[in-house]
Amino acid sequence: MLSGCVMTLGFFDGVHLGHLALLKRLVELSSDLSAPSLVLTFDARPVFRSQLLLTSLEERVALLKEAGVDEVVVQPFTEEFAALSPKDFLKEVVCEKFRAKLVLAGYDCRFGKDRAGDIAVLKSLAPEFGFSCEEEPPFLLGGQIVSSTLCRELLKEGKFPELAAALGRPWALTGEIRPGKGLGHKLGYPTANLALNGLLAPPKGVYSAKYELNGKGGRALMYLGSRPTFEACGEEMAEIYLLDFSGDVYGEKLKVMPEKLLGTEKRYGSAEELKEAIARFVEQAKA
């Protein structure tokens, strides 16, 4: 565990451009002070912020590490931890646990019980606990503040170009390919199936997409929904047909990046009608 560090804290859902600007500054301060950089994040959201997320914990940690920080610490968000007052949080976590020399915090940071701590509280208590602090201003893109809330809204609306601009990369659904019911295979279009696992997703429908699998990539067709043609109340998941790949991929890690909505979810009158629709979508996805 790093101590005597330069640290920042937050949930960092999506690890968007605003987060990346803060992390870049953290690395700069780390170099200036000859102290290791540390990101403190949390394994779960408090109950009052329980909306679906942009990124899984595994992906979030990986993206934070890719930003060049020395260490990422995941704090379990237990009832005991949530009960810490802002002052106790700074004393027990920032000072005693990590011995921070400097805390870099976003303009909208919140910490401590009931999110009562903010940047003003941080600045007022820093001298008492012997660390300095710096505030990172909001990151603007086209005059708009880039935030996790903005990114979630863009994803819910299926605005992929705008979302990619805010994230600094295309939004992707990543996960381990799981067995399905073989419905796609019976139709002549075998799919790689990904569970959403509590992640936010774009609107239900059929999308043209790109994919990455085992270091290679290509074009794909992604269906997101609950298969109303075959099931009255099926589990919502992503089914991806890889246009230029065949073989057993169960258990492999797949990354799929939807680009354009080709059709909204609908119930087809028969399997044959659905098969004909898929063929049309495949041709569109090839374009």
KEPATI-405663 format. One record per residue: residue number from 1; y, x negated, z negated of N, C-alpha, C in turn; chain; residue in three letters. Coordinates in steps of 0.2 Angstrom, whole numbers, m for minus. Layout:
{NUM, {Y, X, Z}, {Y, X, Z}, {Y, X, Z}, 'A', 'ALA'};
...
This chain:
{1, {m6, m4, 0}, {0, 0, 0}, {6, m4, 0}, 'A', 'MET'};
{2, {11, m3, 4}, {17, m6, 5}, {22, m5, m1}, 'A', 'LEU'};
{3, {25, m10, m3}, {30, m8, m9}, {36, m13, m7}, 'A', 'SER'};
{4, {42, m11, m10}, {48, m15, m8}, {50, m13, m1}, 'A', 'GLY'};
{5, {49, m7, 1}, {49, m5, 8}, {56, m2, 10}, 'A', 'CYS'};
{6, {57, m1, 17}, {62, 4, 19}, {58, 10, 22}, 'A', 'VAL'};
{7, {60, 16, 19}, {55, 21, 20}, {59, 28, 23}, 'A', 'MET'};
{8, {56, 32, 26}, {58, 39, 28}, {53, 44, 26}, 'A', 'THR'};
{9, {54, 50, 26}, {50, 55, 24}, {51, 61, 28}, 'A', 'LEU'};
{10, {46, 65, 29}, {46, 72, 33}, {40, 74, 35}, 'A', 'GLY'};
{11, {40, 80, 38}, {33, 82, 41}, {32, 80, 48}, 'A', 'PHE'};
{12, {38, 79, 52}, {38, 76, 59}, {33, 80, 64}, 'A', 'PHE'};
{13, {33, 87, 63}, {29, 91, 68}, {32, 90, 75}, 'A', 'ASP'};
{14, {27, 88, 79}, {29, 86, 86}, {31, 79, 88}, 'A', 'GLY'};
{15, {34, 76, 83}, {36, 69, 84}, {40, 69, 90}, 'A', 'VAL'};
{16, {46, 73, 90}, {50, 73, 96}, {55, 68, 96}, 'A', 'HIS'};
{17, {60, 68, 101}, {65, 63, 102}, {70, 62, 96}, 'A', 'LEU'};
{18, {71, 67, 92}, {75, 67, 86}, {71, 62, 81}, 'A', 'GLY'};
{19, {65, 64, 80}, {61, 60, 76}, {60, 52, 78}, 'A', 'HIS'};
{20, {59, 51, 85}, {59, 45, 87}, {65, 41, 86}, 'A', 'LEU'};
{21, {71, 44, 87}, {77, 40, 86}, {78, 38, 78}, 'A', 'ALA'};
{22, {75, 42, 74}, {75, 40, 67}, {70, 35, 66}, 'A', 'LEU'};
{23, {65, 35, 69}, {60, 30, 68}, {62, 23, 71}, 'A', 'LEU'};
{24, {65, 23, 76}, {68, 17, 79}, {73, 14, 74}, 'A', 'LYS'};
{25, {77, 18, 71}, {82, 16, 66}, {78, 13, 60}, 'A', 'ARG'};
{26, {73, 16, 58}, {69, 13, 53}, {67, 6, 54}, 'A', 'LEU'};
{27, {64, 5, 60}, {61, m1, 62}, {67, m6, 62}, 'A', 'VAL'};
{28, {73, m4, 64}, {79, m9, 65}, {81, m11, 57}, 'A', 'GLU'};
{29, {81, m6, 53}, {83, m8, 46}, {77, m12, 43}, 'A', 'LEU'};
{30, {71, m11, 44}, {66, m15, 42}, {66, m22, 44}, 'A', 'SER'};
{31, {68, m23, 50}, {70, m30, 52}, {76, m33, 49}, 'A', 'SER'};
{32, {81, m29, 48}, {87, m32, 45}, {86, m34, 38}, 'A', 'ASP'};
{33, {82, m30, 34}, {81, m31, 27}, {75, m35, 26}, 'A', 'LEU'};
{34, {71, m37, 31}, {65, m41, 30}, {60, m37, 25}, 'A', 'SER'};
{35, {60, m31, 26}, {55, m27, 22}, {51, m22, 27}, 'A', 'ALA'};
{36, {45, m21, 24}, {41, m17, 29}, {43, m10, 29}, 'A', 'PRO'};
{37, {42, m6, 35}, {44, 1, 36}, {38, 5, 34}, 'A', 'SER'};
{38, {40, 11, 31}, {35, 16, 29}, {37, 23, 30}, 'A', 'LEU'};
{39, {32, 27, 33}, {34, 34, 34}, {29, 38, 29}, 'A', 'VAL'};
{40, {32, 42, 25}, {29, 46, 21}, {29, 53, 24}, 'A', 'LEU'};
{41, {23, 56, 26}, {22, 63, 28}, {17, 66, 24}, 'A', 'THR'};
{42, {16, 73, 26}, {12, 77, 22}, {6, 80, 26}, 'A', 'PHE'};
{43, {0, 82, 22}, {m5, 84, 26}, {m5, 91, 28}, 'A', 'ASP'};
{44, {0, 95, 24}, {0, 102, 26}, {7, 104, 24}, 'A', 'ALA'};
{45, {9, 110, 27}, {16, 113, 26}, {15, 117, 19}, 'A', 'ARG'};
{46, {21, 117, 16}, {21, 122, 10}, {20, 129, 13}, 'A', 'PRO'};
{47, {18, 134, 9}, {16, 141, 11}, {22, 144, 14}, 'A', 'VAL'};
{48, {28, 143, 12}, {34, 146, 15}, {36, 143, 22}, 'A', 'PHE'};
{49, {32, 138, 24}, {33, 136, 31}, {26, 135, 35}, 'A', 'ARG'};
{50, {23, 141, 35}, {16, 140, 37}, {15, 142, 44}, 'A', 'SER'};
{51, {20, 142, 48}, {19, 144, 55}, {14, 139, 59}, 'A', 'GLN'};
{52, {12, 141, 65}, {7, 136, 68}, {11, 130, 70}, 'A', 'LEU'};
{53, {7, 124, 71}, {10, 118, 72}, {10, 115, 79}, 'A', 'LEU'};
{54, {14, 111, 81}, {14, 108, 88}, {9, 102, 88}, 'A', 'LEU'};
{55, {7, 99, 83}, {3, 93, 83}, {m2, 93, 77}, 'A', 'THR'};
{56, {m8, 91, 78}, {m13, 91, 72}, {m11, 85, 68}, 'A', 'SER'};
{57, {m14, 84, 62}, {m12, 79, 58}, {m14, 72, 61}, 'A', 'LEU'};
{58, {m20, 72, 64}, {m22, 66, 67}, {m18, 63, 73}, 'A', 'GLU'};
{59, {m15, 68, 77}, {m11, 66, 82}, {m4, 64, 80}, 'A', 'GLU'};
{60, {m2, 68, 75}, {5, 66, 72}, {5, 59, 69}, 'A', 'ARG'};
{61, {0, 57, 65}, {m1, 51, 62}, {m1, 45, 68}, 'A', 'VAL'};
{62, {m5, 47, 73}, {m5, 42, 79}, {1, 41, 82}, 'A', 'ALA'};
{63, {5, 47, 83}, {12, 46, 87}, {17, 42, 82}, 'A', 'LEU'};
{64, {16, 43, 76}, {21, 40, 71}, {19, 32, 71}, 'A', 'LEU'};
{65, {13, 30, 72}, {11, 23, 72}, {13, 20, 78}, 'A', 'LYS'};
{66, {13, 24, 84}, {15, 22, 90}, {22, 20, 91}, 'A', 'GLU'};
{67, {26, 23, 86}, {33, 22, 86}, {35, 15, 83}, 'A', 'ALA'};
{68, {30, 11, 80}, {31, 4, 78}, {32, 3, 71}, 'A', 'GLY'};
{69, {31, 8, 67}, {32, 7, 59}, {26, 4, 57}, 'A', 'VAL'};
{70, {27, 0, 51}, {21, m4, 48}, {16, 1, 45}, 'A', 'ASP'};
{71, {18, 6, 42}, {13, 10, 38}, {15, 18, 38}, 'A', 'GLU'};
{72, {10, 22, 39}, {11, 29, 38}, {6, 31, 32}, 'A', 'VAL'};
{73, {9, 34, 27}, {6, 37, 22}, {6, 45, 22}, 'A', 'VAL'};
{74, {0, 48, 21}, {m1, 55, 21}, {m2, 57, 14}, 'A', 'VAL'};
{75, {3, 61, 12}, {3, 63, 5}, {0, 70, 5}, 'A', 'GLN'};
{76, {m5, 71, 1}, {m8, 78, 0}, {m3, 83, m3}, 'A', 'PRO'};
{77, {m2, 89, 0}, {3, 93, m3}, {0, 98, m8}, 'A', 'PHE'};
{78, {m1, 95, m14}, {m5, 99, m19}, {1, 103, m23}, 'A', 'THR'};
{79, {m2, 107, m27}, {3, 111, m31}, {7, 107, m36}, 'A', 'GLU'};
{80, {3, 101, m39}, {7, 97, m43}, {12, 93, m40}, 'A', 'GLU'};
{81, {11, 91, m33}, {16, 87, m30}, {22, 92, m28}, 'A', 'PHE'};
{82, {20, 98, m26}, {25, 103, m24}, {30, 105, m30}, 'A', 'ALA'};
{83, {27, 104, m36}, {31, 106, m42}, {36, 100, m44}, 'A', 'ALA'};
{84, {36, 94, m41}, {41, 89, m43}, {48, 91, m41}, 'A', 'LEU'};
{85, {52, 90, m46}, {59, 92, m44}, {62, 86, m40}, 'A', 'SER'};
{86, {67, 87, m36}, {70, 82, m32}, {71, 75, m36}, 'A', 'PRO'};
{87, {73, 76, m42}, {74, 70, m46}, {68, 66, m48}, 'A', 'LYS'};
{88, {63, 70, m50}, {56, 67, m51}, {53, 64, m45}, 'A', 'ASP'};
{89, {54, 68, m39}, {51, 65, m33}, {54, 58, m32}, 'A', 'PHE'};
{90, {60, 57, m32}, {64, 51, m31}, {61, 46, m36}, 'A', 'LEU'};
{91, {61, 48, m42}, {59, 43, m47}, {51, 41, m47}, 'A', 'LYS'};
{92, {47, 46, m46}, {40, 44, m46}, {37, 42, m39}, 'A', 'GLU'};
{93, {39, 45, m34}, {37, 43, m27}, {41, 37, m24}, 'A', 'VAL'};
{94, {47, 39, m23}, {51, 34, m20}, {52, 27, m23}, 'A', 'VAL'};
{95, {53, 28, m30}, {55, 22, m34}, {48, 19, m37}, 'A', 'CYS'};
{96, {45, 22, m41}, {39, 19, m44}, {33, 18, m40}, 'A', 'GLU'};
{97, {32, 23, m35}, {26, 22, m31}, {27, 17, m25}, 'A', 'LYS'};
{98, {33, 18, m21}, {34, 13, m16}, {39, 8, m17}, 'A', 'PHE'};
{99, {43, 8, m22}, {48, 4, m24}, {53, 3, m18}, 'A', 'ARG'};
{100, {55, 8, m15}, {59, 8, m9}, {66, 4, m10}, 'A', 'ALA'};
{101, {68, 0, m5}, {74, m3, m5}, {79, 1, m2}, 'A', 'LYS'};
{102, {77, 5, 3}, {82, 9, 7}, {78, 15, 9}, 'A', 'LEU'};
{103, {81, 21, 9}, {78, 27, 11}, {82, 30, 17}, 'A', 'VAL'};
{104, {79, 30, 23}, {83, 33, 29}, {80, 40, 29}, 'A', 'LEU'};
{105, {85, 45, 29}, {84, 52, 29}, {87, 56, 35}, 'A', 'ALA'};
{106, {84, 61, 38}, {87, 65, 43}, {93, 69, 40}, 'A', 'GLY'};
{107, {98, 71, 44}, {103, 75, 41}, {101, 82, 38}, 'A', 'TYR'};
{108, {95, 84, 40}, {92, 90, 38}, {86, 90, 33}, 'A', 'ASP'};
{109, {85, 84, 30}, {80, 82, 26}, {80, 87, 20}, 'A', 'CYS'};
{110, {74, 89, 17}, {73, 92, 11}, {67, 89, 7}, 'A', 'ARG'};
{111, {67, 89, 1}, {62, 87, m3}, {62, 90, m10}, 'A', 'PHE'};
{112, {57, 89, m14}, {57, 92, m21}, {55, 99, m21}, 'A', 'GLY'};
{113, {54, 102, m27}, {52, 109, m28}, {57, 113, m25}, 'A', 'LYS'};
{114, {54, 118, m21}, {58, 123, m17}, {63, 120, m12}, 'A', 'ASP'};
{115, {61, 114, m10}, {66, 111, m5}, {73, 110, m8}, 'A', 'ARG'};
{116, {74, 109, m14}, {80, 109, m17}, {84, 103, m16}, 'A', 'ALA'};
{117, {80, 97, m14}, {84, 91, m13}, {86, 91, m6}, 'A', 'GLY'};
{118, {92, 88, m4}, {94, 87, 2}, {98, 80, 3}, 'A', 'ASP'};
{119, {101, 79, 8}, {104, 72, 9}, {110, 71, 4}, 'A', 'ILE'};
{120, {113, 76, 2}, {118, 75, m3}, {115, 73, m10}, 'A', 'ALA'};
{121, {110, 77, m12}, {106, 75, m18}, {103, 68, m17}, 'A', 'VAL'};
{122, {101, 66, m12}, {98, 59, m11}, {104, 54, m12}, 'A', 'LEU'};
{123, {109, 55, m9}, {115, 50, m9}, {117, 50, m16}, 'A', 'LYS'};
{124, {118, 55, m20}, {120, 55, m27}, {116, 52, m32}, 'A', 'SER'};
{125, {109, 52, m30}, {104, 50, m35}, {102, 42, m33}, 'A', 'LEU'};
{126, {104, 40, m27}, {101, 34, m25}, {104, 28, m30}, 'A', 'ALA'};
{127, {110, 28, m32}, {113, 22, m36}, {109, 22, m43}, 'A', 'PRO'};
{128, {107, 28, m46}, {104, 29, m52}, {97, 25, m52}, 'A', 'GLU'};
{129, {94, 26, m46}, {87, 23, m45}, {87, 17, m41}, 'A', 'PHE'};
{130, {92, 14, m40}, {93, 7, m37}, {91, 6, m30}, 'A', 'GLY'};
{131, {91, 11, m26}, {90, 10, m19}, {96, 13, m15}, 'A', 'PHE'};
{132, {96, 10, m9}, {102, 13, m5}, {99, 18, 0}, 'A', 'SER'};
{133, {103, 22, 3}, {101, 27, 8}, {106, 27, 14}, 'A', 'CYS'};
{134, {103, 30, 20}, {107, 30, 26}, {105, 37, 29}, 'A', 'GLU'};
{135, {109, 40, 32}, {108, 47, 35}, {108, 46, 42}, 'A', 'GLU'};
{136, {102, 49, 45}, {102, 49, 53}, {105, 55, 55}, 'A', 'GLU'};
{137, {109, 55, 60}, {113, 61, 63}, {108, 65, 67}, 'A', 'PRO'};
{138, {109, 71, 69}, {105, 75, 73}, {105, 72, 80}, 'A', 'PRO'};
{139, {99, 73, 84}, {99, 70, 91}, {100, 76, 95}, 'A', 'PHE'};
{140, {105, 74, 100}, {107, 80, 105}, {104, 78, 112}, 'A', 'LEU'};
{141, {102, 84, 115}, {100, 83, 122}, {103, 89, 125}, 'A', 'LEU'};
{142, {108, 88, 130}, {111, 93, 133}, {116, 97, 129}, 'A', 'GLY'};
{143, {118, 94, 123}, {122, 97, 119}, {119, 101, 114}, 'A', 'GLY'};
{144, {112, 101, 114}, {108, 105, 109}, {104, 100, 104}, 'A', 'GLN'};
{145, {104, 102, 98}, {100, 98, 93}, {93, 99, 95}, 'A', 'ILE'};
{146, {89, 93, 95}, {82, 93, 96}, {79, 93, 89}, 'A', 'VAL'};
{147, {75, 98, 88}, {71, 100, 82}, {64, 102, 83}, 'A', 'SER'};
{148, {60, 102, 78}, {53, 105, 79}, {54, 112, 80}, 'A', 'SER'};
{149, {59, 116, 77}, {59, 123, 79}, {61, 124, 86}, 'A', 'THR'};
{150, {65, 120, 89}, {67, 121, 96}, {61, 120, 100}, 'A', 'LEU'};
{151, {57, 114, 99}, {51, 113, 102}, {46, 118, 102}, 'A', 'CYS'};
{152, {45, 121, 96}, {40, 127, 95}, {42, 133, 100}, 'A', 'ARG'};
{153, {49, 134, 100}, {51, 140, 104}, {50, 139, 111}, 'A', 'GLU'};
{154, {51, 132, 114}, {50, 131, 121}, {43, 131, 122}, 'A', 'LEU'};
{155, {38, 129, 118}, {31, 130, 119}, {29, 137, 120}, 'A', 'LEU'};
{156, {31, 141, 115}, {30, 149, 115}, {32, 152, 121}, 'A', 'LYS'};
{157, {37, 149, 124}, {40, 152, 130}, {37, 149, 137}, 'A', 'GLU'};
{158, {33, 144, 136}, {29, 141, 141}, {34, 137, 146}, 'A', 'GLY'};
{159, {40, 134, 143}, {45, 130, 146}, {43, 123, 146}, 'A', 'LYS'};
{160, {38, 121, 150}, {35, 114, 149}, {40, 108, 151}, 'A', 'PHE'};
{161, {44, 109, 156}, {49, 104, 158}, {54, 103, 152}, 'A', 'PRO'};
{162, {56, 108, 150}, {61, 107, 144}, {58, 105, 138}, 'A', 'GLU'};
{163, {52, 107, 137}, {48, 104, 131}, {47, 97, 132}, 'A', 'LEU'};
{164, {45, 95, 138}, {43, 87, 139}, {50, 83, 138}, 'A', 'ALA'};
{165, {55, 86, 140}, {62, 82, 139}, {63, 82, 131}, 'A', 'ALA'};
{166, {62, 87, 127}, {63, 86, 120}, {58, 82, 116}, 'A', 'ALA'};
{167, {52, 82, 119}, {47, 78, 116}, {47, 70, 118}, 'A', 'LEU'};
{168, {50, 69, 124}, {50, 63, 127}, {43, 61, 130}, 'A', 'GLY'};
{169, {39, 66, 131}, {32, 66, 134}, {30, 73, 136}, 'A', 'ARG'};
{170, {25, 74, 140}, {22, 80, 141}, {19, 83, 135}, 'A', 'PRO'};
{171, {19, 90, 134}, {16, 92, 128}, {8, 93, 131}, 'A', 'TRP'};
{172, {4, 91, 126}, {m3, 91, 128}, {m8, 94, 122}, 'A', 'ALA'};
{173, {m13, 97, 124}, {m18, 100, 119}, {m24, 95, 120}, 'A', 'LEU'};
{174, {m25, 92, 114}, {m30, 86, 113}, {m36, 88, 108}, 'A', 'THR'};
{175, {m42, 87, 110}, {m47, 89, 105}, {m54, 87, 108}, 'A', 'GLY'};
{176, {m59, 88, 104}, {m66, 86, 106}, {m69, 92, 110}, 'A', 'GLU'};
{177, {m72, 91, 115}, {m75, 96, 119}, {m81, 99, 116}, 'A', 'ILE'};
{178, {m81, 106, 115}, {m86, 109, 112}, {m90, 114, 116}, 'A', 'ARG'};
{179, {m96, 115, 115}, {m100, 120, 119}, {m97, 127, 119}, 'A', 'PRO'};
{180, {m97, 130, 125}, {m95, 137, 125}, {m101, 141, 126}, 'A', 'GLY'};
{181, {m100, 147, 129}, {m106, 152, 131}, {m108, 151, 138}, 'A', 'LYS'};
{182, {m106, 146, 141}, {m109, 145, 148}, {m106, 150, 153}, 'A', 'GLY'};
{183, {m101, 154, 152}, {m99, 159, 156}, {m96, 156, 163}, 'A', 'LEU'};
{184, {m92, 151, 162}, {m89, 147, 167}, {m94, 144, 172}, 'A', 'GLY'};
{185, {m99, 141, 169}, {m105, 138, 173}, {m108, 144, 177}, 'A', 'HIS'};
{186, {m109, 150, 174}, {m113, 155, 178}, {m108, 157, 184}, 'A', 'LYS'};
{187, {m102, 156, 183}, {m97, 158, 189}, {m96, 153, 194}, 'A', 'LEU'};
{188, {m99, 147, 192}, {m98, 141, 197}, {m93, 137, 195}, 'A', 'GLY'};
{189, {m90, 138, 189}, {m84, 134, 187}, {m85, 132, 180}, 'A', 'TYR'};
{190, {m89, 127, 179}, {m91, 125, 172}, {m84, 122, 169}, 'A', 'PRO'};
{191, {m83, 124, 162}, {m77, 122, 159}, {m78, 118, 153}, 'A', 'THR'};
{192, {m73, 114, 151}, {m73, 110, 145}, {m69, 114, 140}, 'A', 'ALA'};
{193, {m72, 116, 134}, {m69, 120, 130}, {m66, 117, 124}, 'A', 'ASN'};
{194, {m59, 118, 122}, {m56, 116, 117}, {m54, 121, 112}, 'A', 'LEU'};
{195, {m55, 120, 105}, {m53, 125, 100}, {m45, 123, 99}, 'A', 'ALA'};
{196, {m42, 129, 97}, {m34, 128, 96}, {m33, 125, 88}, 'A', 'LEU'};
{197, {m38, 127, 84}, {m38, 124, 77}, {m31, 124, 74}, 'A', 'ASN'};
{198, {m28, 130, 74}, {m22, 132, 71}, {m16, 129, 74}, 'A', 'GLY'};
{199, {m16, 126, 80}, {m11, 124, 83}, {m7, 129, 88}, 'A', 'LEU'};
{200, {m1, 129, 88}, {3, 133, 92}, {1, 132, 100}, 'A', 'LEU'};
{201, {1, 137, 104}, {m1, 137, 111}, {4, 141, 115}, 'A', 'ALA'};
{202, {5, 139, 121}, {9, 143, 126}, {6, 150, 127}, 'A', 'PRO'};
{203, {9, 154, 130}, {7, 161, 132}, {0, 161, 135}, 'A', 'PRO'};
{204, {m4, 166, 133}, {m11, 167, 136}, {m10, 167, 144}, 'A', 'LYS'};
{205, {m15, 164, 148}, {m15, 165, 155}, {m18, 159, 158}, 'A', 'GLY'};
{206, {m17, 158, 164}, {m20, 152, 168}, {m15, 148, 170}, 'A', 'VAL'};
{207, {m16, 141, 170}, {m11, 136, 171}, {m14, 131, 175}, 'A', 'TYR'};
{208, {m10, 128, 180}, {m12, 122, 183}, {m10, 116, 178}, 'A', 'SER'};
{209, {m14, 111, 178}, {m13, 106, 173}, {m16, 99, 175}, 'A', 'ALA'};
{210, {m14, 94, 171}, {m17, 87, 172}, {m21, 86, 166}, 'A', 'LYS'};
{211, {m26, 81, 167}, {m30, 80, 161}, {m31, 72, 161}, 'A', 'TYR'};
{212, {m33, 70, 155}, {m36, 63, 154}, {m42, 63, 150}, 'A', 'GLU'};
{213, {m47, 60, 152}, {m54, 59, 149}, {m57, 53, 150}, 'A', 'LEU'};
{214, {m59, 49, 145}, {m62, 43, 145}, {m58, 38, 150}, 'A', 'ASN'};
{215, {m51, 38, 148}, {m47, 33, 152}, {m45, 35, 159}, 'A', 'GLY'};
{216, {m48, 40, 161}, {m46, 43, 168}, {m43, 49, 168}, 'A', 'LYS'};
{217, {m40, 51, 174}, {m36, 57, 174}, {m37, 61, 180}, 'A', 'GLY'};
{218, {m34, 67, 181}, {m35, 71, 187}, {m32, 78, 186}, 'A', 'GLY'};
{219, {m33, 82, 190}, {m30, 89, 190}, {m35, 94, 187}, 'A', 'ARG'};
{220, {m32, 99, 184}, {m37, 104, 181}, {m34, 111, 181}, 'A', 'ALA'};
{221, {m38, 115, 180}, {m36, 122, 179}, {m37, 124, 172}, 'A', 'LEU'};
{222, {m32, 127, 168}, {m33, 128, 161}, {m32, 136, 160}, 'A', 'MET'};
{223, {m37, 139, 157}, {m37, 146, 155}, {m36, 146, 147}, 'A', 'TYR'};
{224, {m31, 150, 145}, {m30, 150, 138}, {m30, 158, 136}, 'A', 'LEU'};
{225, {m35, 160, 132}, {m35, 167, 130}, {m42, 168, 127}, 'A', 'GLY'};
{226, {m44, 175, 127}, {m50, 177, 123}, {m55, 180, 127}, 'A', 'SER'};
{227, {m55, 179, 134}, {m60, 181, 139}, {m61, 189, 138}, 'A', 'ARG'};
{228, {m56, 193, 140}, {m56, 200, 139}, {m61, 203, 144}, 'A', 'PRO'};
{229, {m63, 200, 150}, {m68, 202, 155}, {m75, 203, 152}, 'A', 'THR'};
{230, {m76, 198, 147}, {m83, 198, 144}, {m83, 200, 137}, 'A', 'PHE'};
{231, {m78, 199, 133}, {m78, 200, 126}, {m72, 205, 124}, 'A', 'GLU'};
{232, {m74, 209, 120}, {m69, 214, 117}, {m64, 210, 113}, 'A', 'ALA'};
{233, {m67, 206, 109}, {m62, 202, 104}, {m65, 195, 103}, 'A', 'CYS'};
{234, {m64, 191, 108}, {m66, 184, 108}, {m61, 180, 104}, 'A', 'GLY'};
{235, {m64, 174, 103}, {m60, 169, 100}, {m55, 166, 105}, 'A', 'GLU'};
{236, {m49, 165, 103}, {m44, 162, 108}, {m45, 155, 108}, 'A', 'GLU'};
{237, {m46, 152, 114}, {m47, 145, 115}, {m45, 143, 122}, 'A', 'MET'};
{238, {m45, 137, 123}, {m43, 134, 130}, {m50, 132, 133}, 'A', 'ALA'};
{239, {m50, 134, 140}, {m56, 132, 144}, {m53, 129, 150}, 'A', 'GLU'};
{240, {m55, 123, 151}, {m52, 118, 156}, {m58, 117, 162}, 'A', 'ILE'};
{241, {m56, 118, 168}, {m60, 117, 173}, {m57, 110, 177}, 'A', 'TYR'};
{242, {m61, 105, 176}, {m59, 99, 179}, {m60, 98, 187}, 'A', 'LEU'};
{243, {m55, 98, 191}, {m56, 99, 198}, {m60, 94, 201}, 'A', 'LEU'};
{244, {m59, 88, 199}, {m63, 82, 202}, {m67, 78, 197}, 'A', 'ASP'};
{245, {m71, 82, 193}, {m75, 79, 188}, {m81, 83, 187}, 'A', 'PHE'};
{246, {m87, 80, 186}, {m93, 84, 185}, {m98, 80, 180}, 'A', 'SER'};
{247, {m101, 83, 176}, {m105, 79, 171}, {m105, 82, 164}, 'A', 'GLY'};
{248, {m109, 79, 160}, {m110, 82, 153}, {m104, 78, 149}, 'A', 'ASP'};
{249, {m99, 82, 146}, {m94, 79, 143}, {m93, 82, 135}, 'A', 'VAL'};
{250, {m98, 85, 133}, {m98, 88, 126}, {m97, 82, 121}, 'A', 'TYR'};
{251, {m93, 83, 117}, {m92, 78, 111}, {m86, 73, 113}, 'A', 'GLY'};
{252, {m84, 73, 120}, {m79, 68, 122}, {m72, 71, 120}, 'A', 'GLU'};
{253, {m67, 67, 120}, {m61, 69, 118}, {m57, 70, 125}, 'A', 'LYS'};
{254, {m54, 76, 125}, {m50, 78, 131}, {m43, 79, 130}, 'A', 'LEU'};
{255, {m39, 77, 134}, {m32, 78, 134}, {m29, 82, 140}, 'A', 'LYS'};
{256, {m27, 88, 139}, {m25, 92, 145}, {m17, 94, 144}, 'A', 'VAL'};
{257, {m14, 93, 149}, {m6, 94, 150}, {m5, 100, 155}, 'A', 'MET'};
{258, {m4, 106, 152}, {m2, 112, 157}, {5, 111, 160}, 'A', 'PRO'};
{259, {5, 113, 166}, {11, 112, 170}, {15, 118, 172}, 'A', 'GLU'};
{260, {11, 123, 175}, {14, 129, 177}, {9, 135, 176}, 'A', 'LYS'};
{261, {12, 141, 174}, {8, 147, 174}, {7, 150, 180}, 'A', 'LEU'};
{262, {0, 151, 182}, {m2, 153, 188}, {m3, 161, 188}, 'A', 'LEU'};
{263, {m5, 163, 182}, {m7, 170, 181}, {m7, 172, 174}, 'A', 'GLY'};
{264, {m5, 178, 172}, {m6, 180, 165}, {m13, 183, 164}, 'A', 'THR'};
{265, {m15, 183, 157}, {m22, 185, 155}, {m23, 192, 157}, 'A', 'GLU'};
{266, {m28, 194, 160}, {m30, 201, 162}, {m38, 202, 162}, 'A', 'LYS'};
{267, {m39, 208, 162}, {m47, 210, 162}, {m49, 212, 169}, 'A', 'ARG'};
{268, {m53, 208, 171}, {m56, 210, 178}, {m61, 215, 178}, 'A', 'TYR'};
{269, {m62, 218, 183}, {m67, 224, 184}, {m74, 221, 184}, 'A', 'GLY'};
{270, {m75, 215, 186}, {m82, 213, 187}, {m82, 205, 187}, 'A', 'SER'};
{271, {m88, 202, 186}, {m88, 195, 186}, {m87, 192, 193}, 'A', 'ALA'};
{272, {m88, 196, 198}, {m87, 194, 205}, {m80, 194, 206}, 'A', 'GLU'};
{273, {m76, 199, 204}, {m69, 199, 204}, {m65, 193, 201}, 'A', 'GLU'};
{274, {m68, 192, 195}, {m65, 186, 191}, {m67, 179, 195}, 'A', 'LEU'};
{275, {m73, 179, 198}, {m74, 173, 202}, {m70, 172, 207}, 'A', 'LYS'};
{276, {m68, 177, 211}, {m63, 177, 217}, {m56, 175, 214}, 'A', 'GLU'};
{277, {m54, 177, 209}, {m48, 175, 206}, {m48, 168, 204}, 'A', 'ALA'};
{278, {m53, 165, 201}, {m53, 158, 199}, {m53, 154, 205}, 'A', 'ILE'};
{279, {m56, 156, 211}, {m56, 152, 217}, {m49, 152, 219}, 'A', 'ALA'};
{280, {m45, 157, 219}, {m38, 157, 221}, {m34, 152, 216}, 'A', 'ARG'};
{281, {m35, 153, 210}, {m31, 148, 205}, {m33, 141, 206}, 'A', 'PHE'};
{282, {m39, 140, 208}, {m41, 133, 209}, {m37, 130, 215}, 'A', 'VAL'};
{283, {m36, 134, 220}, {m33, 131, 226}, {m25, 130, 225}, 'A', 'GLU'};
{284, {m23, 135, 220}, {m16, 134, 218}, {m15, 127, 214}, 'A', 'GLN'};
{285, {m20, 126, 210}, {m20, 120, 205}, {m20, 114, 209}, 'A', 'ALA'};
{286, {m23, 114, 215}, {m24, 108, 219}, {m18, 106, 222}, 'A', 'LYS'};
{287, {m13, 111, 223}, {m7, 109, 227}, {m3, 105, 223}, 'A', 'ALA'};
